[in-house]
């Protein structure tokens, strides 16, 4: 199963064209909004714009029509779709940009949504760890991989799952955008460590071919496991660096809790 699903040539071209169109439209909307922000006194950070565009490019590469059905090619797409592209997009702070440029009639419902109970559940560390690591286990150690090869809708749902869970996980760890209350920096570091361990275990099992329900030659499994192990580590190191760069102490506390650092990202 490749990230860009192998299908009939016409259907593949239409799907790829639709995906690229959405990505180009997202880039155009972001650039127009960033230009609007540049006219304000606070401006807009060029690094955020660059990060968002890099994220879109990586996402486009992950969704490209694939000429190979090899497992390593699938793994490269998975890493881009679920780890590298979400990190770039998250650091672009698209929600902050939207809240600063959209009309109050648009931003008011968004603020309520970000503070809602479903949003808190979807961004809870336990839920996201289960979604990220559990998704890998379900894909590679159950018949799901084979089923997705035969059903385009399942394939698309898996793509959506990995991208959304990867995006929310990256936001929970280091995202500058506003949202539901996040755990402390110490807890986020622990959660990231658990994710690193989970990825490492899955990668090593794939490398060894143990319990893997993927119909691929042993050499492809070893290559895919190696890619997940090392490039997954790189993505998680970048996420940890992003946490350090976006962390700011919260000095708004009362006298009782002063001295206990909390976190608040500074958008812009």
N, C-alpha and C positions, 0 to 999 in steps of 0.2 A: 504494500500500500504506500504510494507516494503521497506527499503533501498535496501536490497538484495531481488530482485523480486522473488516471488514465481512462478515457471515455472515447466515444465516437469522435472523429476529427472535428465535425461541425459543432457538436455540443461542447467539446473542449474549447474551441476557439471562442464560442459565445460566452462560456463561463469565464475564461481568462480575460476577455474583453470587458465583461461586466465588473470583474474584480479590479482591473486596472483603472477603469473609469471611476469607480468609487474612491480609489486611493488618490487619483489625480484631483478629484473634486474635494476630498478632505484636505489635501495640500493647499488648494486654491483658497478654500474658506479660511484655513488657519493663517495663511499669509495676508489675506485681506484684514482679518481681525488683528493680527500683529501690527500691521501698518497703522490701523486706527489707534492702537495703544501707543505707538511711537509719538503720536501727536500730543499725548497727555504728559503732564509733568513727570510722572513716574516712569514713563516709557515701557519698553518690553525688552527683556534680556535676549540678545541675539543667540546665546548658547541654547536657550530653550527652543527657539525656532530651528536651529540646526539639529538638535536632538530629535525633535518631532519629525523632521524631514528624513533623517537617517532611519528612524523607526519605520516610516512608511516605505522607504526603499527596501529595507530588510523584509518587511511584510510582503511587498510585491515579489521579491525574489523567492520567498517561501511558497507563494501561491502561483508561481510561474508554471506554464505547461512543461511537464517533465518529459525528457526523452529517455529516461532510464527508470526501470522498475526495481533497481537494486535496493537492498535494505540500508546501506550507508547513505544513499541519496535521500531516502525517507528520513533517516535520522538527522541529516543536515537540515532538512525542511522543518522537522519537529523542533529542533533547537532554535531556529530562527523564529518560528511561529509562536512558541510557548515561552521563550526566555529573552532573546536578544531584541526582537522587535517590540514586545511590550515594555521593556525597560526604556528604550529610546522614546517611545510615545509617552510613557508616564512622566519622564523627566521634562518633556515638552510642556507640561502643565496645561493641557487643553481645557480642563474645566475652569481653571482660574481665568484663562483668556476669554472663555465664553461668558463667565460671570461679569467680567469687566467691560465687555463690549455689547452684550445683548440687552434687550429692553427689560424693564422690571417685570413685565407680564410674562416673560420667558424665564427670568432668573428666579422669581419667587417660587414657582412649583419645583424647580431644580433644588433649591435650598431645602424645601420640605422633604423632597425625596432623599437627599443626602443625610438627613437627620432621622429618617424613618427606621422602624424596626427591621424591615426586610434588608435595608442597606447595612445595618449593624450586623445582622446574621451573615450576610454574604461576605463581609470583610472581617469576620472573626478569625483569628489565627487557626483555631482548631478546624473550622470549616474549610479554610483555604489549604491547609496542609493535607486534609483528607482529599480535597479536589485535585490538588497537584500530584501528590504521590499516589493516591488511589487511582487516578486516571492512568498513570503509567502502568500500574499493576494490572488494571483491567484491560489495557490495550495489548500488552505484550505477554501476559500470562493466562489469558482466557481466549476463547475463539473470536473475540471482538475484532482483532486485526483481520482475520479472514473474512468475517461478515462485512466489514467496511469495504473490502475489495470488491464485493459483489453488489453493494447497495450504496448508491451515491448519496442518499439522504443520511445514512449512518456516517458515511465519510465526512460529509459537511458538518454534522453534529459534533463529531470528534474534533474537527478543526476549531469550531466555535468554542467547545469546552476548553481546549488547551490555550487558545488565545485569551479568552475572558478570564480564566483562572490565573493564567500567567500575568495578565495586566493587573488584576486585583491584588495578587500577591506582591508584585513589584510596588504597587501603590501603598499597600499596608506596610511594607518595609521602609520605603524611602520616597514615596510620592510627595511632591510639593503641593498638590491640589488639596482643597478642603474636602472633608468627608466625615463619616462617623468617627467617634473617638477611637484612637488607636492605642495599643498597649505601649508601655514604656520602652525606651530604647533598649534597656537590658533584656526585656522580654522579646523584643523583635530580633535581637541578636541570637537568643536561644532558638526562636522559631526558624531563623535562617540556618542555624547549625543543624537542626533536625532535618530541614529540607535538603541540605548538602549531604547528610548521611543517607537519607532515603534515595536520592539520586545515585549516590555511589553504590549502594547495595543493588539497585535495579540494573545499573550499568555492568556491574561485575557478574550478575546472574546471566545477563544477555551475553556477555563475553564468553562465559563458560558454557553457554547453551543449556543451563539448568532451568527446568520448569517453563521454558520459553515456548509459547504457542504460535511461533512465526515460522512459516515455511520458507526458510532461506538457507543457503549453504553455510556451513560452519565458518568459513573465512569471512563471509559477509556479516555474520553475527558478531564475530570478533572485532571487525572494523567498526560496526555500528556501536558496540559496547564501548570501544575505545573513544569514539567521538563523543558519546554521551558523558563518559567519565571526565575527560579532560576539558572539552568545550563547555560542558555544564559547570565545571568548576570555575572556568573563566567568567561565565555569565554571573555566577553567584559572587565572585570576587568583585566584579563591577557593581553589583547590587549593594554589597557591603560598603564599597567606596562611596556610592551614591548616598547611602545612609549617613556616612560621616560628613559628606559635603552639604547635605540638606538639613542636618540636625541643628537646631537652635534651642538654647535654654529658654524656658518660659518664665519670665520675671513678673508675671501678672498675679502670682499667688499671694495669699495673705501672709501675715507674719508667722502663722503657725506652720505653713508648709514651705516657707522660704528656705532655701538651702537644699530642697529636694528637687533636682532638675526634672522638668517635664520636657516634652518636645513640641515644637511648633514650626512647621516649615514656613519659610518666608517666600511667598510667590512673587513673580514679577520678572 
